[in-house]
Amino acid sequence: MFVGVHDRQLDPKGRLALPASFRPRLEPRCFLSIGRDKCVDVLTADDFEEFARESMEKVRKGEMSLNQQRAQASNTFEVAIDAQGRINIEEKLREYAGLTLNSRVLVSGNYNRIEIWDPERHERVVLMGIEQIAGSGE
C-alpha cells in the first residue's frame, strides 16, 4: 500500500526522485499514465497489468469507450527506476498534469497507486475529499 504525501522537485530533465518508502514495490520498473483529476498515476507492473485487463473488459462490456482506452494506452509509459531512485516523467504527462521542470510537485500515495500532483491542484482535490468525508454538517 502507498500512503502519505511527499514534497519533491522535478529536475531540469523531468526526473523525479521517488520517496524511499515507495521504491521497493516499484523497482526495477513501473508504469506512468494520465490519472483522474489531472495527476500522473504511477503503477507497479502487476497493478498496471490488472488495470489494463479491467479496461479491456470494460470496453468489451460497453462500460468504457474504445476512445478512452486508446487515450489511456497512448499516454502510458513504462519507465525504469535509476540507481538514485528517480523516474523520468514524459513531457506529455507533465503537460497533462500541469507540472513544469524545476518545480515543486507532490508525490501522494493512493493505496494501490502513487499520484504525482501539481501542489495547488492536489490541495483543491484533497480539500474536496475532506469536505465529502466530513459531510456538510448543516
Buried (B, 14 or more C-beta within 10 A) or exposed (E): EBEEBBEBEBEEEBBBBBBEEBBEEBEEEBBBBBBEEBBBBBBBEEBBEEBBEEBEEBBEEEEBEEEEBEEBEEBBBEBEBEEEBBBBBBEEBBEBBBBEBEEEBBBBBBEBBBBBBBBEBBEEBBEEEEEEEEEEEE
